Amino acid sequence: MKFISADYIFTEKQRLEQDIVIIINEYNNKIIDIKSLTEIDSVLVENYQGIITPGFINAHCHLELSSLFQKIPNTGDGLISFLNQINSNKNELKLEAMITADHTMWNNGIQAVGDIVNTCHSIAAKKNSSILYHSFVEAIGIESSCAVERLGYYKDILIEYDNNQLWSSLTWHAPYSCSFELMNAIGDYDAAGYLMSVHNQETLSESRFFYDEENTLRDFAKQFLHTNSKLAITDKNVLASWLPLINDDRKLLLVHNTFSIKSDFDVMKKMLKNITLCTCPQANLYIENKLPNYSAWIDSGLDITIGTDSLASNYGLCIWEEIKCIKEANKDIGLVTLITWATINGAKYYEWEDSIGSIAIGKSPGLVNIVLDNLENIKHSKAIRIL
C-alpha cells in the first residue's frame, strides 16, 4: 500500500481538504481508503507540497494534428485564417507525433481525453496508451446531395475504432461545415453513440451564419469544402437552426463558445436537456485572440469542462496550464471551481465518473501534484503526475 498526503487534497466533496491521507493499492492504483492524517503512522506517509488532484480530463483534443506543432503561427488572425492553414498541412498526420503527444498528456496528469478524429490514424497510438480515450468521428460535408455517401465514409471509420475496442461515436464538426441533410443522417444512425461533440461559435460571423448569404464564414465554407451549392438560410440564431436536429436523449458537448452570449445559452437550455460546455482558452487566444465570457457560462448553470484543443493551436497539451490561463484573466473564478471543471465535470459528461474524475474510495483516478507556493498565486505553479 501507498500512503499519500499533501498540503491540500481535492476530494470528492469538491473542496480542498487538509490533514488527510489517500491509501492506494500499489498493484492497480485503486484508492482503498481515505483517512485522517492522525490515524496513520507518519513514517509511512509520502508528503507533497501544494495540492493533490485526481487526473485531469482533457474534454477536447485533436491528437491527429500533433505533427502540426508550431507549423501554424500564433497570429490571432481568426478562425478562417487558421482553418486555411490547417487545410494546407492536412497531409502531415504522423503517428510518431501522436504517440509523443499522448505521452506528454499522460505526464502532464491527463487521465482521459475526448478526441476528435477524421481518420483512423490515431488508433495505433490509442491502443497502446495509458490514457482513456473517447474518439469522436467528426463528419464534414455541406453538399446536401452527398449526405448518404459522406455518412458511409465516416461510418467506416467508426467501425474501425469499434473493432479496436476504442470507445467512439459519430458527430459533426460544426454547423458551417455540415449540411442539414448530413446532420439528420448522423442523428438517425442508431450506432452513432450517445455522445456528441460540436464546435460552436468559435468566430463572430458564425452567429449569423443562417441569416444571410453575405457572410465571411459562408464564403469560406464554400471555398474550403469546394462547393458552389446554395447553403441553407433559416433566418434563425445559429443554435436554434441546428440544435433541433439532435435527439433529446443525446449528450452534447459544445466546444469553444467563444462568442456565445446570454441569449445563446438560453437557446441551448431551451432546445436540449443534456448540454455540457467545453472551453479551450489557450487555443482561443492562439486563433482568435479572445477568451469567452466565463461569467455568462457560469450564470447559465450548465456544466463546464476544459480541453486543450490541438498542438496546431496550442504550445502544449496541459490542462493545468489551461486552468492558469483562465485564472489569470478571471481572478474571481475560484480555484476549486476550475479544478472541478477539469476533473469530475469531464468524467460526468463522458460517463467515466465511476472510475476516474475524483479522489474517492474504489476509484483509480490517477493523482497529480500541483506544486505551488500558495493558493492565491498559481502563476508559477506546475502539475506533476505522481500516480
C-alpha positions as CSV (number, residue, x, y, z in Angstrom):
1,M,0.0,0.0,0.0
2,K,1.0,3.6,-0.6
3,F,0.0,6.4,1.8
4,I,-0.1,9.8,0.1
5,S,-0.8,13.2,1.6
6,A,-0.3,16.9,0.7
7,D,-0.9,20.4,2.0
8,Y,-4.3,20.2,0.3
9,I,-6.2,17.3,-1.3
10,F,-9.1,18.0,-3.7
11,T,-11.6,15.5,-2.5
12,E,-14.8,14.0,-3.9
13,K,-16.6,16.7,-1.9
14,Q,-15.1,19.2,-4.4
15,R,-13.1,21.1,-1.8
16,L,-9.5,21.4,-0.8
17,E,-9.1,19.4,2.4
18,Q,-6.1,19.2,4.8
19,D,-4.7,16.6,7.1
20,I,-6.0,13.5,5.2
21,V,-4.2,10.6,3.7
22,I,-5.1,8.7,0.5
23,I,-4.4,5.0,0.8
24,I,-3.6,3.3,-2.6
25,N,-3.4,-0.3,-3.7
26,E,0.0,-0.3,-5.4
27,Y,-0.9,-3.1,-7.8
28,N,-3.9,-1.4,-9.5
29,N,-3.6,2.2,-8.3
30,K,-7.1,1.9,-6.8
31,I,-8.0,4.0,-3.8
32,I,-8.6,1.7,-0.8
33,D,-9.4,4.3,1.8
34,I,-9.1,7.9,2.9
35,K,-8.2,8.6,6.5
36,S,-7.3,11.4,8.8
37,L,-3.5,12.1,9.0
38,T,-3.6,11.4,12.7
39,E,-4.7,7.8,12.1
40,I,-1.6,6.8,10.0
41,D,2.0,6.4,11.2
42,S,3.7,9.5,9.7
43,V,6.7,7.4,8.7
44,L,4.6,5.6,6.1
45,V,3.2,8.8,4.5
46,E,4.6,10.4,1.3
47,N,4.0,14.1,1.8
48,Y,3.8,16.5,-1.1
49,Q,3.9,20.3,-1.2
50,G,0.9,22.0,-2.7
51,I,-2.3,20.3,-3.9
52,I,-3.1,16.7,-5.0
53,T,-5.9,16.4,-7.5
54,P,-7.3,13.5,-9.5
55,G,-6.0,13.1,-13.0
56,F,-7.4,15.7,-15.4
57,I,-10.0,15.1,-18.1
58,N,-9.0,16.7,-21.4
59,A,-12.5,17.2,-22.8
60,H,-11.5,18.3,-26.3
61,C,-8.4,17.4,-28.2
62,H,-7.2,16.7,-31.8
63,L,-4.5,14.2,-31.4
64,E,-4.3,13.7,-35.2
65,L,-3.0,17.3,-35.6
66,S,0.0,16.7,-33.3
67,S,2.5,16.9,-36.1
68,L,1.4,20.5,-36.8
69,F,3.1,21.8,-33.7
70,Q,4.5,25.2,-34.4
71,K,3.6,24.9,-38.1
72,I,0.8,27.5,-37.8
73,P,1.9,30.8,-36.4
74,N,0.2,32.2,-33.3
75,T,-1.2,35.3,-35.1
76,G,-4.7,35.7,-33.6
77,D,-5.9,36.3,-37.1
78,G,-9.0,34.3,-36.6
79,L,-10.6,31.0,-37.4
80,I,-10.8,31.3,-41.2
81,S,-7.1,32.0,-41.4
82,F,-6.3,29.2,-39.1
83,L,-8.5,26.6,-41.0
84,N,-6.9,27.6,-44.3
85,Q,-3.5,26.8,-42.8
86,I,-4.8,23.5,-41.4
87,N,-6.1,22.6,-44.9
88,S,-2.6,23.4,-46.4
89,N,-1.0,21.0,-43.9
90,K,-3.7,18.3,-43.8
91,N,-1.4,15.5,-45.2
92,E,1.0,15.8,-42.3
93,L,-0.6,13.2,-39.9
94,K,2.3,11.4,-38.3
95,L,1.8,8.6,-35.8
96,E,5.1,9.3,-34.1
97,A,3.9,12.8,-33.2
98,M,0.6,11.4,-31.9
99,I,2.4,9.0,-29.6
100,T,4.7,11.7,-28.3
101,A,1.7,14.0,-27.6
102,D,-0.1,11.1,-25.9
103,H,2.9,10.5,-23.6
104,T,3.1,14.2,-22.9
105,M,-0.5,14.4,-21.9
106,W,-0.1,11.5,-19.5
107,N,3.0,13.1,-17.9
108,N,1.0,16.3,-17.5
109,G,-1.5,14.5,-15.4
110,I,-4.2,13.9,-18.1
111,Q,-6.1,10.7,-17.3
112,A,-8.7,10.7,-20.1
113,V,-9.3,12.5,-23.4
114,G,-12.2,13.3,-25.6
115,D,-10.5,13.3,-29.0
116,I,-11.7,14.4,-32.4
117,V,-10.8,12.2,-35.3
118,N,-11.3,12.5,-39.1
119,T,-9.3,9.4,-40.0
120,C,-8.1,6.1,-38.5
121,H,-4.5,7.4,-38.0
122,S,-4.7,7.7,-34.2
123,I,-5.8,4.1,-33.5
124,A,-2.3,2.7,-33.0
125,A,-1.4,5.5,-30.6
126,K,-4.6,5.0,-28.5
127,K,-4.4,1.2,-28.4
128,N,-1.1,1.3,-26.5
129,S,-1.9,4.3,-24.4
130,S,-2.3,4.6,-20.6
131,I,-4.9,7.3,-21.3
132,L,-8.6,6.6,-21.5
133,Y,-10.0,7.9,-24.8
134,H,-13.3,8.6,-26.3
135,S,-13.0,9.3,-30.1
136,F,-15.5,11.5,-31.9
137,V,-15.6,10.5,-35.5
138,E,-16.2,14.0,-36.9
139,A,-18.2,14.4,-40.1
140,I,-17.7,17.2,-42.6
141,G,-19.7,17.8,-45.8
142,I,-22.0,20.6,-47.0
143,E,-23.1,19.1,-50.3
144,S,-26.7,18.0,-49.4
145,S,-26.8,15.6,-52.2
146,C,-23.7,13.7,-50.8
147,A,-25.0,13.2,-47.3
148,V,-25.5,9.4,-47.6
149,E,-22.1,9.0,-49.2
150,R,-20.4,11.1,-46.5
151,L,-22.2,9.2,-43.8
152,G,-21.0,5.9,-45.2
153,Y,-17.4,7.2,-45.2
154,Y,-17.5,8.2,-41.6
155,K,-19.3,5.0,-40.5
156,D,-16.4,3.0,-41.9
157,I,-14.0,5.0,-39.7
158,L,-16.3,4.5,-36.7
159,I,-16.3,0.7,-37.3
160,E,-12.5,0.7,-37.3
161,Y,-12.4,2.3,-33.8
162,D,-15.1,-0.1,-32.6
163,N,-13.2,-3.1,-34.0
164,N,-10.1,-2.0,-32.0
165,Q,-12.1,-1.8,-28.8
166,L,-11.8,2.0,-28.6
167,W,-14.9,4.0,-27.4
168,S,-16.2,6.1,-30.2
169,S,-19.2,7.9,-31.5
170,L,-20.3,9.8,-34.6
171,T,-20.7,13.6,-34.6
172,W,-20.3,16.6,-36.9
173,H,-17.7,19.2,-37.0
174,A,-19.6,22.5,-36.9
175,P,-22.8,24.0,-38.3
176,Y,-20.9,25.8,-41.1
177,S,-19.2,22.6,-42.3
178,C,-22.2,20.1,-42.4
179,S,-25.4,20.2,-44.4
180,F,-28.6,19.7,-42.5
181,E,-29.1,16.5,-44.5
182,L,-25.8,15.1,-43.2
183,M,-26.7,16.2,-39.7
184,N,-30.0,14.4,-39.9
185,A,-28.4,11.3,-41.3
186,I,-26.0,11.2,-38.4
187,G,-28.8,11.8,-35.9
188,D,-30.8,8.9,-37.4
189,Y,-27.9,6.5,-37.4
190,D,-28.5,4.2,-34.4
191,A,-24.9,3.1,-33.9
192,A,-23.7,6.7,-33.8
193,G,-23.5,6.5,-30.0
194,Y,-24.8,8.6,-27.1
195,L,-22.2,11.3,-27.0
196,M,-21.7,14.2,-29.5
197,S,-19.2,17.0,-29.7
198,V,-19.6,20.1,-31.9
199,H,-17.5,23.2,-32.4
200,N,-19.7,26.2,-31.6
201,Q,-19.5,30.0,-32.1
202,E,-15.7,30.0,-32.4
203,T,-15.8,33.0,-34.6
204,L,-18.2,36.0,-34.6
205,S,-19.6,35.5,-38.1
206,E,-20.9,32.0,-37.1
207,S,-23.7,33.6,-35.1
208,R,-25.3,35.0,-38.2
209,F,-24.4,32.0,-40.5
210,F,-28.0,31.1,-41.2
211,Y,-29.3,34.6,-41.7
212,D,-27.9,35.8,-45.0
213,E,-25.6,35.0,-47.9
214,E,-23.3,37.9,-47.2
215,N,-21.2,36.2,-44.5
216,T,-17.5,35.7,-44.5
217,L,-17.8,32.2,-42.9
218,R,-20.3,31.1,-45.6
219,D,-17.8,32.2,-48.3
220,F,-15.0,30.4,-46.6
221,A,-17.1,27.2,-46.1
222,K,-17.9,27.1,-49.9
223,Q,-14.2,27.6,-50.7
224,F,-12.9,25.3,-48.1
225,L,-15.2,22.4,-49.0
226,H,-15.1,23.1,-52.7
227,T,-18.8,23.6,-53.4
228,N,-21.0,26.1,-55.2
229,S,-24.1,24.7,-53.5
230,K,-26.6,27.2,-52.0
231,L,-26.3,26.9,-48.2
232,A,-29.4,26.9,-46.1
233,I,-31.0,30.1,-44.8
234,T,-33.2,29.8,-41.8
235,D,-33.4,33.4,-40.5
236,K,-32.7,32.0,-37.1
237,N,-29.9,32.1,-34.5
238,V,-27.2,29.5,-35.4
239,L,-28.1,27.3,-32.4
240,A,-31.8,27.5,-33.0
241,S,-31.1,26.4,-36.6
242,W,-29.3,23.1,-35.8
243,L,-29.9,22.0,-32.2
244,P,-33.4,20.7,-33.0
245,L,-31.7,18.1,-35.3
246,I,-30.2,16.3,-32.2
247,N,-32.3,13.7,-30.4
248,D,-33.1,14.8,-26.9
249,D,-31.6,11.7,-25.4
250,R,-28.1,12.6,-26.7
251,K,-25.4,14.2,-24.6
252,L,-23.9,17.2,-26.4
253,L,-20.6,18.8,-25.7
254,L,-20.4,22.3,-27.2
255,V,-16.8,23.3,-27.7
256,H,-15.3,26.8,-27.6
257,N,-18.4,29.0,-27.5
258,T,-16.0,31.9,-27.6
259,F,-18.6,34.4,-28.9
260,S,-21.7,32.9,-27.1
261,I,-23.8,35.4,-25.1
262,K,-26.6,35.0,-22.6
263,S,-29.3,34.6,-25.2
264,D,-27.3,31.8,-26.8
265,F,-27.2,29.9,-23.5
266,D,-30.9,30.4,-23.1
267,V,-31.4,28.8,-26.6
268,M,-29.2,25.9,-25.6
269,K,-31.2,25.1,-22.5
270,K,-34.5,25.5,-24.2
271,M,-33.5,23.2,-27.2
272,L,-31.7,20.3,-25.4
273,K,-31.6,18.9,-21.9
274,N,-28.1,17.4,-21.9
275,I,-25.6,20.1,-22.9
276,T,-22.1,20.5,-21.4
277,L,-19.8,23.3,-22.3
278,C,-16.1,23.0,-23.1
279,T,-13.5,25.7,-23.1
280,C,-10.0,25.6,-24.7
281,P,-8.7,29.0,-23.6
282,Q,-5.2,28.9,-24.9
283,A,-6.4,27.8,-28.3
284,N,-9.0,30.6,-28.3
285,L,-6.1,33.1,-27.7
286,Y,-4.0,31.4,-30.3
287,I,-6.7,31.5,-33.0
288,E,-9.0,34.5,-32.2
289,N,-7.0,36.3,-29.5
290,K,-10.2,36.2,-27.4
291,L,-11.5,34.4,-24.4
292,P,-15.1,33.5,-23.7
293,N,-17.3,35.4,-21.3
294,Y,-17.0,32.9,-18.4
295,S,-19.4,34.9,-16.2
296,A,-22.1,34.2,-18.8
297,W,-21.1,30.5,-18.8
298,I,-21.3,30.2,-15.1
299,D,-24.6,32.1,-15.0
300,S,-26.1,29.6,-17.5
301,G,-25.9,26.8,-14.9
302,L,-24.5,24.4,-17.5
303,D,-21.7,22.1,-16.6
304,I,-18.3,23.3,-17.8
305,T,-15.3,21.3,-18.9
306,I,-11.8,22.1,-20.1
307,G,-9.9,21.0,-23.2
308,T,-6.6,21.7,-24.8
309,D,-7.6,21.6,-28.5
310,S,-4.6,20.6,-30.7
311,L,-0.9,21.2,-30.9
312,A,-1.7,23.1,-34.1
313,S,-3.3,25.8,-31.9
314,N,-1.5,25.5,-28.6
315,Y,2.0,25.4,-27.2
316,G,1.3,22.3,-25.1
317,L,-1.3,19.8,-24.0
318,C,-1.6,20.5,-20.3
319,I,-4.9,21.1,-18.5
320,W,-3.2,22.8,-15.6
321,E,-1.8,25.4,-18.0
322,E,-5.4,26.0,-19.3
323,I,-6.6,26.5,-15.7
324,K,-3.8,29.1,-15.1
325,C,-4.8,30.8,-18.3
326,I,-8.4,31.1,-17.2
327,K,-7.5,32.2,-13.7
328,E,-5.1,34.9,-14.8
329,A,-7.8,36.5,-16.9
330,N,-10.6,35.8,-14.4
331,K,-9.4,36.4,-10.8
332,D,-12.9,36.0,-9.4
333,I,-13.3,32.3,-10.6
334,G,-12.2,30.2,-7.7
335,L,-9.5,27.5,-7.9
336,V,-11.9,24.9,-6.6
337,T,-14.3,25.7,-9.4
338,L,-11.6,25.4,-12.1
339,I,-10.4,22.1,-10.7
340,T,-14.0,20.8,-10.8
341,W,-14.3,21.8,-14.4
342,A,-11.0,20.0,-15.2
343,T,-11.9,16.7,-13.4
344,I,-15.3,15.5,-12.3
345,N,-17.3,17.5,-14.8
346,G,-15.4,15.9,-17.7
347,A,-15.8,12.5,-16.1
348,K,-19.5,13.0,-15.7
349,Y,-20.0,14.0,-19.4
350,Y,-18.1,11.0,-20.7
351,E,-19.7,8.7,-18.1
352,W,-16.4,7.8,-16.5
353,E,-17.3,9.1,-13.1
354,D,-17.5,5.6,-11.5
355,S,-13.7,5.1,-12.0
356,I,-12.0,8.5,-12.5
357,G,-12.6,12.2,-12.1
358,S,-12.5,12.4,-8.3
359,I,-10.5,11.1,-5.3
360,A,-12.8,8.6,-3.8
361,I,-12.7,5.0,-2.4
362,G,-12.9,2.4,-5.2
363,K,-11.7,4.7,-8.0
364,S,-8.4,4.8,-9.9
365,P,-8.4,8.4,-10.9
366,G,-4.6,8.9,-11.1
367,L,-3.1,11.6,-8.8
368,V,-1.5,14.9,-9.8
369,N,0.6,17.1,-7.6
370,I,0.2,20.8,-8.2
371,V,3.4,22.3,-6.9
372,L,2.8,25.9,-5.8
373,D,3.8,28.3,-3.0
374,N,0.3,29.4,-2.0
375,L,-3.3,29.1,-3.2
376,E,-3.6,32.8,-4.1
377,N,-0.8,32.8,-6.7
378,I,-0.7,29.9,-9.1
379,K,1.2,31.8,-11.9
380,H,4.4,29.8,-11.4
381,S,2.9,26.5,-10.3
382,K,3.3,23.3,-12.3
383,A,1.5,19.9,-12.5
384,I,3.4,16.7,-11.9
385,R,1.8,13.2,-12.2
386,I,2.6,11.1,-9.1
387,L,0.3,8.1,-9.9
